[in-house]
Amino acid sequence: MKKHLALSVIVFLAAASLAFSNTLTFKINYFMPRLENSKLQYDFMRTEFSQMNFTKTNFQDTSFGVYYEYFLDGRFSLVFGIDTFSKSKAGFYKDYVGINFDDGTFAFPNDYQGDFDPGHTLDFSVTPIQLAFKIAPLGRRANIIPYVGAGVGLYLWNIRMRGDIIDFSDPWIYDDPDYGEVDIFPIYGVDAREGENFPKATFGYQLFGGVMFPIGNRLTLDAEFKFSHAAGKLKDAFQGFEPNNLFDLGGYQVSIGLNYWF
């Protein structure tokens, strides 16, 4: 119910913006989420990349966006836009195997012959609702129309982890007749989500630049590059992680779009 309400709000805002727009733009994006930020003290994905066989390219994918632009004068305008992005990726712990015992399941170094490879799937989505100020320094009647802009956004997001999680905060000692004392760690099943019943929200910003190419009386092609920054705070849903981990929602986006001029 709450998810449907959030979608209804987005559709309502998009429809209302159409009445005040001078251009309507549909874009196909290739989003490259940054995911890992060394400036964040507790970075959720930095931990994941260090333990799992995930790579950043695993989470890159296409997305879609719609934008409405209102002209303030011949060079300046306001832009209201909505992008959507979601991705799901399964991975495995790089250095551990899982072994089952009567009193639990534990992660052993991968020198051992394990019963299974522990791992989990990450699903995440982000929908930034953006308001930006845009400048076309050569005006909008040129044969090529470059532009730059900057703005703020409300980022609606959620993340889910499904599968196995190794609790590195709870080490056990296994007395091996060949290797001696070996550190092992309990493995738990996990199905945890941030933003389960309603998307979580955080504020961020974006910087962008691009160029439009007229192809008809009311149509232009649009090529754009955008940088965005936002960080969502995780609570305590993910066992084994420090509380208040941050999830980097920003990244880099290359877009190709079609503008219709009213």
C-alpha positions, 0 to 999 in steps of 0.5 A: 500500500505504501509503495503504491502511495509513493508511486502515485505521488511521483506520477502526480508530480510528473503530471503536474509539472507537464502543465508548466513545462516548455520541454519534455525529455525522455532519457535512456541512462547508463548509471555507474553507481560509485558505491564505495566512498573513502570519506564515509566512516562506515561504508557498507559497500566498501565492506562488501567489496573487501569480503565478497567477489562483487565488483563495481561493474556488476552494479552498472546498468541502464535506467530511464528518466523523464524531465520537464524544463521551464524556461526563465528566459532565453538562456536560463531554465528550471528542470524537474526530473525523475530517474529510476534505477534498480539492480540485483547481483549475487556474490560469494565470500572470496576467502571462505567456505561453509561447513555444517556442524550439528551445533551450527554452520561456520565459515572456514578458510578456503584451504578447507573442503567446504560443504558450500560456498557462502554468499548472498544477493544484494538488491538495491534501487534508487529513484532521485526526484531532482530540481535543477537550475540550467544554463544554455550559454549560447541560447536555445536557437543555436545549431548546437545547444550546450548547457550546464546545470546543478541542482538538489534531489530527494533520493528514494531508495531501498536495499535488500540482502538475501542469502548467507552472512558471515558474522566476523564480529563473533570469532570461534576457535577450531582446533585442527589436528593439522593446522592447529587453532583456526579462526572460524566464524558463524554463518547465518541466513539473512533476509534483511531490507532497509526501506521494506514498507516504504522507500527510505529518503535522503537529500543529495545534489547533482552536477551535469552538462550536455549538448542538444542537437536540433533534428526538427521543428520541435525535437532535439537530441540530448547527450548528457553527463551527470555526477550525483552525490547522496548517502543513505544511512543503514540502521541495524537490519544487517547483522555483522555490520557497524550501526549507522553504516552509510550506503553511497547512492551517487555516481556517474550517469551518461544519458541519451535523450529526446526533447520535445519543445512545446 
